[in-house]
Amino acid sequence: MSENEYWFCLTHHTVEGRDGCKNADRLGPYASSAEAARALEKVEERNEEWDNDPKWNDDETSDS
């Protein structure tokens, strides 16, 4: 594990180093503090991409 890893704490909404809150309460690790600070934005962007992925359709019914 690198010393230069950062996490975004979901409890405190702050960027933390390795000795922060428990991993279940944070996103990461990220290579920089700036990347960790954007964690929630990145989650939102990925969710938007997945929601609009033409290869996936929750509305289809299967003939099982």
C-alpha positions in Angstrom: 0.0 0.0 0.0 1.4 3.4 -0.9 1.7 6.3 1.5 0.2 8.5 -1.1 -3.3 7.1 -1.1 -6.4 9.0 -0.2 -10.0 8.1 0.6 -13.3 10.1 0.7 -15.1 9.6 4.0 -18.8 9.2 3.5 -19.4 10.0 7.2 -17.5 13.2 7.4 -17.5 14.2 3.7 -13.7 14.8 3.8 -10.6 13.5 2.2 -8.6 11.2 4.5 -5.3 9.5 4.5 -4.7 5.8 5.4 -5.4 6.2 9.1 -8.9 7.7 8.6 -12.3 6.1 9.2 -13.1 2.4 8.6 -13.0 1.3 5.0 -16.8 0.5 5.0 -17.4 4.2 5.5 -15.3 5.6 2.6 -14.5 5.4 -1.1 -11.0 4.8 -2.5 -8.2 4.6 -2.4 -7.3 7.3 -4.9 -3.9 8.4 -6.0 -4.3 12.0 -5.1 -6.3 14.2 -2.7 -7.9 15.9 -5.6 -9.2 12.6 -7.0 -10.6 11.6 -3.6 -12.3 15.0 -3.3 -14.2 14.2 -6.6 -15.3 10.8 -5.4 -19.0 11.5 -5.2 -19.0 13.3 -8.5 -17.3 10.3 -10.1 -19.9 8.0 -8.6 -22.6 10.2 -10.0 -21.0 10.2 -13.5 -20.6 6.4 -13.5 -24.2 5.9 -12.4 -25.4 8.2 -15.2 -23.3 6.2 -17.7 -24.7 2.9 -16.5 -28.3 4.2 -16.4 -28.0 5.2 -20.0 -26.1 2.1 -21.2 -27.9 0.8 -24.3 -26.7 -2.7 -23.6 -28.6 -2.8 -20.4 -32.4 -2.5 -20.0 -34.2 -3.1 -16.7 -37.6 -2.7 -18.5 -37.3 -5.9 -20.6 -39.2 -8.9 -19.3 -37.7 -12.3 -19.8 -39.6 -15.4 -21.0 -38.4 -17.7 -18.2 
